[in-house]
Amino acid sequence: MSNTTVAEFASELKKPTDLLIEQLKAAGVGKSLPTDTLTDGDKQQLLSHLKAAHGTATGERKKITLTKKIHQRNQASRRHGQGAHDSGGSAQEAHLRQARRGRSR
């Protein structure tokens, strides 16, 4: 990191300058004008403050795992290589399949 003005740093971060100045003040960095120069230490102090404010100061990342619930019938069908709607379970469905086969012959 190099020395930049508050306005330049805000532009790099794609943040409004006023918001950055507020964050700097909250972090204890005494900058109040867009033309004030920020040192690497100022930037590091801001980063440490923001990490602490957002709960990531310890360096540990919370792992979030998303699972998709699948209907039990769909799971069974997928295990047997059949489509989700073609379970082939009832006698009536078997009868209909036989009737269709008989028509196509």
N, C-alpha and C positions, 0 to 999 in steps of 0.2 A: 504494500500500500504506500502511496505517496501523499504529500501534503496537497490538499485541494480545498476549495472554498465550500462552504455549506451548500450553496446553490448548485455547484458542480456535482457534489456528492448526492444531493437530492435528485438531480437529473439522472445520474448513474443508477440510482435505486428506483427510478420512475415513481417518485413520491413528491407530493407538494412540499415546497421549501418550509412552509409554516409548520407542517406536521413534523418534519425532521427536526426543526428547532425545538418544538415541544418535547420530542423524544430525547433530544440531547439534554435539555434542561432537567427532565425527569431522571436522566442517567447521571446527573451531577457534572455535566460538561458545560462550562460557562460560555456558551455561544448564543448570541441573540440576533445577529445580523446575517443575511445571506452572503455577505462579503467576508465574514470571519473565516479564518483558515483553520482547517481540521488537521491534526497530526495523526500519525498511526496510533498513538496512545489514546487519543480521543475516540477514534473509530473502534478500538478494542474495548474501551470502557462502555461505549454505546452497545456494542455487541453483547458484552457480558450482562449488561442491564436487561436487554431485550430477552436474552436466554432465560434469565432468572424470572422475569415477568411472565414468560410463557411456559415455565415449567420444564425447560430443557437444559438447565444449568449443570445438571449432574452428568450430562453426556450420554445418559442412557435413553434409548429410544423405546417408547412403548410399542409393542408389537400388536397389531390388530389383525385378526384372522377372520375372514368372511367365509361363511359356508352357505352353500345353496341347498335348501331343502327340496328333496325330490319325492314326489308321491310314491308310496310303496309299490303300487302296481306298475308304475313307469320303471322303477328300479328293476323289478323282476323281469319285465319285458326286455329291458336293455341287456340284462345278464344272459338271456336266452337268445339274443340276436334278433328279436322281433321288434316291430314298431311299437310306439307308445300306446296305440289304440287297438292293435291286433294281438290280444292276449291269447286268443284261441281256447278259452276256458270252457265255455258253455256248450251243451249238447246242441242247442238251437243253432249256434254259430257253425258248428261242425256240419250240421245238416244243410245249412245254406251253402257252405263251401262245396259240399258234394253235389248239390243241385246245380251250382254254377259250372262245376267241372263237367257234369253230364251234358249241359247245353253246348259247351264249347267243343265237344268231341264230334 
